[in-house]
C-alpha cells in the first residue's frame, strides 16, 4: 500500500488498470444480467420477480463496500498519513452512494410484488437508508473541509470511521430484529440458494464490483489531475506576482 | 384477495434503474476524468 503513496507511480498503474476494470466489468455485468434475465429459471414462490436479485444484491454489497472503502481510507489517512487515502475516500463516495440508491430503489420495486408494499420501516431498510444519508453527509463534509491547497482536514476520515458502525448493523439487522426482509442467503462458504440462481448472482456481483473499481480509479485520476492543475496555476500566479516590479 | 400484478413490470423497472445508474456513473466518471486531465495539460502548456 505504501508503494502507491507516490501519485506518479499510482497514475502509471491506474492508466492501464482503470480501462481494464471498466471493460471487463461491463462485459461480465451485462453477460450475467442477460443470463439472469433470459436463461435463469423463475423461483417457485416469487416467480419472475426473483430476477431483481441480480441487480439488488450486487448494489447492496457495493453500497456497503463503498463505505468500508471510505473507512479504510480514513484509517490509512489518520494512522499513516497516506497521501492518496483522502483521494481514494472521495473517489469511493459517489459510486457508493449511487449503488446504495440503486439498492433502495430496486428493493422497493421488489417489495411491492413480494410483500405488497413499497416500503416498511424495519431494521434492514432503515439502516440502508441511513447509509445513503451518511454518504450525503460525508460528501458535504468532505467538500466543506477541503482547504485551498486541495488537501483536507481530518474530519471526513473520522466521520468515515464512525459511520462504519452502521455496516454491521445493516448486516445483522435481519438477525437481531423481526424483519420483513429475508435472512442472509449467502454466508461465508455456505449458500441457501440453488446453483441456478447463485452462479449468475456471483457473476453479476463480480461485474458490478469491477465497474465500481474502474469508476473509483477514474475518479481518483480526475481528483489528482484537478489538484495538479490547481497547483500549477497557483505557482504561475505567484511567479507573476513576484516578478512584477 | 391478492392483487394481480405483472412481475415483468417490476423486473424491467429494476433493470432500467440499475443499468441506467451504473452506465451513467461510468460515463460521468470517464467524462470528469477526461475534463480534469485536459485542464491539467492546458495548465502545463501555459
Contacts between the chains, C-beta under 8 A, distances in Angstrom:
chain1	res1	chain2	res2	distance
A	22	B	26	6.3
A	22	B	30	7.8
A	26	B	26	7.3
A	29	B	22	7.2
A	33	B	15	6.9
A	33	B	19	7.3
A	37	B	11	7.5
A	37	B	15	6.9
A	47	B	7	5.5
A	48	B	7	4.1
A	48	B	8	6.1
A	48	B	11	5.9
A	49	B	7	4.5
A	49	B	10	5.8
A	49	B	11	6.3
A	51	B	11	4.9
A	51	B	14	7.9
A	52	B	10	6.8
A	52	B	11	5.9
A	52	B	14	4.4
A	55	B	14	5.3
A	55	B	15	6.3
A	55	B	17	7.6
A	55	B	18	3.6
A	55	B	19	7.8
A	56	B	14	7.0
A	56	B	18	7.9
A	59	B	18	6.5
A	94	B	25	7.3
A	94	B	28	8.0
A	95	B	25	5.9
A	95	B	29	7.8
A	98	B	21	5.4
A	98	B	22	7.7
A	98	B	24	8.0
A	98	B	25	5.1
A	99	B	21	7.8
A	101	B	21	7.0
A	102	B	17	6.1
A	102	B	18	5.3
A	102	B	21	5.0
A	102	B	22	7.5
A	105	B	14	7.8
A	105	B	17	5.0
A	106	B	14	4.4
A	106	B	17	6.0
A	106	B	18	6.0
A	109	B	10	4.9
A	109	B	13	5.3
A	109	B	14	4.8
A	109	B	17	7.2
A	110	B	10	6.8
A	110	B	14	6.9
A	112	B	5	7.4
A	112	B	10	6.3
A	113	B	5	5.1
A	113	B	7	5.6
A	113	B	10	5.2
A	116	B	3	7.3
A	208	B	22	7.0
A	211	B	22	6.0
A	211	B	25	7.8
A	211	B	26	6.3
A	214	B	26	7.2
A	214	B	29	7.7
A	215	B	25	5.4
A	215	B	26	5.9
A	215	B	29	4.2
A	218	B	29	3.9
A	218	B	30	5.7
A	218	B	32	7.6
A	218	B	33	4.5
A	219	B	29	5.5
A	219	B	32	7.3
A	219	B	33	7.3
A	221	B	33	4.9
A	221	B	36	7.4
A	221	B	37	6.9
A	222	B	29	7.4
A	222	B	32	4.7
A	222	B	33	4.2
A	222	B	35	7.6
A	222	B	36	4.1
A	222	B	37	7.6
A	223	B	36	7.5
A	225	B	33	7.2
A	225	B	36	3.8
A	225	B	37	4.6
A	225	B	39	6.8
A	225	B	40	4.2
A	226	B	36	4.7
A	226	B	39	6.9
A	226	B	40	7.4
A	228	B	40	4.9
A	228	B	43	7.6
A	229	B	36	7.2
A	229	B	39	4.7
A	229	B	40	4.2
A	229	B	42	7.7
A	229	B	43	4.3
A	232	B	40	7.4
A	232	B	43	4.3
A	232	B	44	6.3
A	232	B	46	8.0
A	233	B	43	5.3
A	233	B	46	7.9
A	236	B	43	7.9
A	236	B	46	6.6
